[in-house]
């Protein structure tokens, strides 16, 4: 945990679920990215990142998600993101076309069902 962000990881069947809360920015994006990469074993089908409790995401946080999607794709694993429709971050991720590399789901169960 850093002063701005918390990463909680759990295994759900063949998937890994990471819940990010707080703020992801240039001061902690490297830490958060490292935690996420280390959390996904080779045998996992993919990673679901739940951003429901994330209040802020700057360009470093967005780049970390793009890089994570590329890394997982090379390992034949999938990245899915969870954001409620009312989240202001959803608009940011749509504008940056994050959905082209990591589908956005409204809730965790939906993301897990698609892995």
C-alpha positions as CSV (number, residue, x, y, z in Angstrom):
1,X,0.0,0.0,0.0
2,X,1.1,3.5,-0.8
3,X,-0.2,6.8,0.5
4,X,-2.5,7.1,-2.4
5,X,-3.4,3.6,-3.6
6,X,-4.2,0.2,-2.3
7,X,-4.0,-3.0,-4.3
8,X,-6.0,-6.1,-3.0
9,X,-5.5,-9.3,-5.0
10,X,-7.5,-12.5,-4.8
11,X,-7.8,-15.7,-6.9
12,X,-11.3,-16.5,-8.4
13,X,-11.0,-19.9,-10.1
14,X,-8.6,-19.5,-13.0
15,X,-8.9,-15.7,-12.9
16,X,-7.1,-13.1,-10.7
17,X,-9.1,-10.2,-9.4
18,X,-7.3,-7.0,-8.3
19,X,-9.2,-4.3,-6.6
20,X,-7.6,-0.9,-6.9
21,X,-8.7,1.9,-4.5
22,X,-7.5,5.5,-4.1
23,X,-5.5,7.4,-6.6
24,X,-3.2,6.0,-9.3
25,X,-0.7,8.6,-10.6
26,X,2.9,9.0,-11.5
27,X,4.0,8.7,-7.9
28,X,2.7,5.2,-7.5
29,X,1.9,3.8,-11.0
30,X,5.2,1.8,-11.0
31,X,4.4,0.2,-7.7
32,X,0.8,-0.6,-8.7
33,X,1.9,-2.0,-12.0
34,X,4.5,-4.2,-10.3
35,X,1.9,-5.6,-7.9
36,X,-0.5,-6.4,-10.7
37,X,2.2,-8.1,-12.9
38,X,3.4,-10.2,-10.0
39,X,-0.2,-11.2,-9.1
40,X,-0.9,-13.1,-12.3
41,X,0.6,-16.6,-12.6
42,X,1.2,-18.2,-16.0
43,X,-1.7,-20.6,-15.5
44,X,-4.3,-17.9,-14.9
45,X,-6.8,-17.2,-17.7
46,X,-6.6,-13.5,-17.1
47,X,-6.7,-10.5,-14.8
48,X,-9.8,-8.5,-13.8
49,X,-8.9,-5.0,-12.5
50,X,-11.8,-3.6,-10.4
51,X,-11.5,0.2,-10.5
52,X,-14.8,0.8,-8.7
53,X,-13.0,2.4,-5.7
54,X,-10.4,4.2,-7.7
55,X,-10.9,8.0,-7.4
56,X,-8.2,9.3,-9.8
57,X,-6.2,8.0,-12.7
58,X,-3.6,10.1,-14.5
59,X,-1.8,9.5,-17.7
60,X,0.8,7.3,-15.9
61,X,-2.1,5.1,-14.6
62,X,-3.6,4.9,-18.0
63,X,-0.3,3.9,-19.6
64,X,0.2,1.2,-16.9
65,X,-3.2,-0.3,-17.9
66,X,-2.2,-0.3,-21.6
67,X,1.1,-1.9,-20.9
68,X,-0.5,-4.5,-18.6
69,X,-2.9,-5.4,-21.4
70,X,0.0,-5.8,-23.9
71,X,2.0,-7.9,-21.5
72,X,-0.9,-10.2,-20.7
73,X,-1.8,-10.6,-24.4
74,X,1.8,-11.7,-25.1
75,X,1.2,-14.4,-22.4
76,X,-2.2,-15.3,-24.0
77,X,-4.1,-13.9,-21.0
78,X,-6.8,-11.3,-21.0
79,X,-7.2,-8.1,-19.1
80,X,-10.7,-6.9,-18.2
81,X,-11.6,-3.7,-16.3
82,X,-14.6,-3.1,-14.0
83,X,-16.1,0.3,-13.8
84,X,-19.6,1.3,-13.0
85,X,-21.4,3.3,-15.7
86,X,-21.6,6.3,-13.4
87,X,-17.8,6.4,-12.8
88,X,-16.1,9.6,-14.2
89,X,-13.1,7.3,-14.9
90,X,-15.2,5.4,-17.4
91,X,-15.4,8.4,-19.7
92,X,-11.6,8.9,-19.5
93,X,-10.9,5.3,-20.4
94,X,-13.4,5.5,-23.3
95,X,-11.8,8.7,-24.6
96,X,-8.3,7.0,-24.5
97,X,-9.8,3.9,-26.2
98,X,-8.8,1.6,-23.4
99,X,-11.7,-0.6,-24.4
100,X,-9.7,-1.5,-27.6
101,X,-7.2,-3.5,-25.5
102,X,-9.2,-4.3,-22.3
103,X,-13.0,-4.6,-22.3
104,X,-14.9,-2.5,-19.7
105,X,-17.5,-4.3,-17.6
106,X,-20.1,-2.7,-15.4
107,X,-19.6,-5.2,-12.6
108,X,-17.2,-7.9,-11.4
109,X,-19.4,-10.9,-12.1
110,X,-19.8,-9.9,-15.7
111,X,-16.0,-9.5,-16.2
112,X,-15.4,-12.9,-14.6
113,X,-18.1,-14.6,-16.8
114,X,-16.3,-13.3,-19.9
115,X,-12.8,-14.7,-19.0
